[in-house]
């Protein structure tokens, strides 16, 4: 059977929680074919499947229609032809509420220098913590709205809140 995935909370709103996870390090001798995502209220004991399909094929899922302010626990198990592996749990209770923490960008020393990136070049990581980036300040009073940035430059949020720039 496969090992446990490492599960992260990507985002929360007043009615949803977005999870992402890494494939398990051990596949148990057979390729992982999907995942089962389960949830329970923080004070509940019974785990229920958090998706309508038999298995989730991707390594991410947004669970919606949650009760605002309610705390939840989440876990993810990998599946292969041998069976269902041990679950990996989010390490804390997750509350259905809007993230209020402002984003905080941490730049590596090498990223603090001006850089020029050509189309098709390798991606660069802009790690940040907190709420999803909505604006990126480009200096000299210029800024760009995150949705435009995402569309124009292929930026995607990752499990720990980082934004990956795919191309310029």
N, C-alpha and C positions, 0 to 999 in steps of 0.2 A: 504494500500500500504506500501511497505517497506521504511525504512528510507534511508538516504544517506550514501554510503560507504565512508570511509576515504581513499583517493588515494595518493600514493607516487610514485616518480620517482625512479626506481631501478638502471637504467643505461641509458646512451646515447652514440650514435656513430654518425658519420657524416651522416648516412642515416637511423638511427632508434632510437626509444625511447622505453624502457622497463618500463612498469607500474606494480605496485602491489597495492592491496587494501585489506582492512579489510571488513569482512561481516558487514552489518549495524547492529547497536545495536537493533533496532526495526524491526521485520519482517512483521509487519502489520497484524498479525494473521494467516499468511500462510507461509510455508517454502519458502525460496528464491531458485529459480530454475535456475537462470542465471543472466547475466549482459549484459548491452549494453554499449559499450565504444564509445565515440564520440570525435571528434577532429575538430579544425578549426585553420587556420593561425592566428597569434596574432592580425593582423589588420582586420581579416575577421569577419563577423557576423553570417554566416550560419554554423551550426554544421552538420557534416557528420559522418556516422558510420565508425569506424576504423577497422572493421573486416568483413569478407565475410559471416560468418554464421549468423543465426538469433539471437543467443545469445552466449556469452562466458560462459562456465561452470566453469572454474577455476577462481581464484582470481589474475590472472596475465595475461599480454598480451604484446607482443613485436610488435610494429607498425613499419614496415619498408617501404622502398621506399620513404623516406622523402627527402626534398631538403636540402642539406648541408647549414648550417648557418641560415636557416629559423627558426623563432620562432613559437611555436604552443601552443595552450591551449588544455587541455584534461579534460574529465569528464566521470564519470561512474555512471550508474543507475542500481539498483537491480530490478529484475523481480520476481513476484510470481503470483499465479493464480488470484489475485485481480487486478493486473496491474503493471505498471512501476512506481517505486518510484522516489523521488526527486534525482537529480544528486549530487554527490560529486565531486568537482573540485580540480585539482592540484592547489595549492595556488600561482603559479607563471607561467610565460611564460617559456616554455622549448625549448631549442635550439638544433637542430640536429647537434651535433658536438661531437668529442671525448672528454671524460672527461680527463682533464689534471692534475687535482688535485691529488697529491700523497696520497696514503692511510695513515691514521693516526690511529693507534690502541690505544684505551683507555682501560687499564686493571683495573678491580676492584681490590682492595687491596687483596682480597682472591685469585685472579687469579695470583698475582705476586709471590706467593709461589710455589715451585715445587709441582706438583700433579701427581698422578698415577691414570689412568682411565682404568677400565677393559671393555672388549667387552660387549655390551649390557647395559652399565651404562647410567645414565641420561645425556643428552647433556649439554655442557657448551657453553656459549655465549662469542664470541670474538668480541665486537663491534668495528667498524672502520668507518671512514668517508672518502669520496673521491672516487678515482678510485678503481675498483675491485682489491683485493689483487692478486698479481702475485707470490710472494715469501713469505715464512714465515721463519724468522730467528730463529733457535733453540738454539743459543748460541754456544760458542767455535768455531766460524767460520763456523758452519754448517747451511745450509739453504735447503729448499725444495721448488720445483716449485709448484705453486698453483694448476695446473691441476693434478699433482700427488697427492697432498694433498687432493683435492676434490675426486679423484677416490679412494684413499686408505682409507680415513678417513670419507667420506660422508659429506663433507662440502658444504653448500649451502648458497648463499647470500640471505639476507632477505630485506624487504622494506626499511629499514633505513640504509642499507649498512653493517649490521652485518653479521658475518659468524657463522653459527652454526655447531659445531662439533658433529656429531651424534654418532660416535663410534671410538674406537682405536683398 
